[in-house]
Amino acid sequence: MADIEKSQETGDQPAATPEVTSAPAAEATTPAQPPQQHQQGGGFQRGGRGGDRRGGGGRGPRRRDDQFFQKEQSDLVEKVVFINRSSKVVKGGRRFSFSALVVVGDRKGRVGLGLGKAGEVADAIRKGNDDAKHNLMGVSLKDTTIPHEVFSEYGGAKILLRPASPGTGIIAGKTVRAVVESAGVKDILSKSLGSKNAANVAKATLQALQNLRLREDIFRARGIEIRRRQPQAPEPAAA
C-alpha cells in the first residue's frame, strides 16, 4: 500500500509540470500588446484632425481686427447716473435686484442713455453701458455751448437749457450735468422745473438736446441760401 501511495504521489508530480510550462506560454502571448499601445496612440490621428483645423486657418477669420471700432469704444465716457435697488419677497426670504441708469458719450456731440437690470450691481452697470452704446445719437452744438434756448418735458420732468458765454461752466444738477458733459457741452445754464426722478430728468435733458438745431441746418431745410457777411472796407481817413 505504501508503494501504491508513493506511486500515486510520483504520478501527481508529472501532472503539475504542464502548469509550469503554461506560464511561459502566457508570457509568450504578452508581446502581442504593442498593437494595443499603437491603438492608444490613435491620439496622433486626433491630433492630426486638430492640426488640420489650426492649419486651415479656422481661428484666423474669427478674430475681429476692427481698429476703428476699438478706438471708438475707447473714446466713449461712461457715467452712472443712478442705481436703484428693488426687493421681492419670496418663500425663502427677500430677493434683491438692481437697475442702473448709465450715460455714455464721446464729448464730441454724441450721447446715449441706457438702463440695465440684473441681480448684481456690476452686471446691471454693464448691461446699461451696452444699452447706452446702442442708443448713441448726435447733438447739434455751437462751440462749447448750445446754439439756442430749449425747453423739454418728459413725464413729470421739465428741463430748461440756455446757452452761456465761454468760461461760465456747467450750471446744472447731477443728472443734467452727466448728460450734457457726455455730449461735449462746457458752458450752459439749466433749470429743472418739475419732477426730480433721475430717469425722467435724464430723458428730458436728452430730448432737449435732440431738439437743438443749427442756423445752417434750418436754412438748408427751408431751401434758403446762407449769405455770408463780407467784411467792410475801412473808410478813408479825412484829410
Secondary structure, 3 states (H helix, E strand, C coil): CHHHHHHHHHHHHHHHHHHHHHHHHHHHHHHHCHHHHHHHCCHHHHHHHHHHHHHCCCCCCCCCCCHHHHHHHHHCEEEEEEEEEEEEEECCEEEEEEEEEEEEECCCCEEEEEEEEECCHHHHHHHHHHHHHHCCEECCCECCECCCCEEEEECCEEEEEEECCCCCCEECCHHHHHHHHHHCCCCEEEEECCCCCHHHHHHHHHHHHHCCCCHHHHHHHHCCCCCCCCCCCCCCCCC
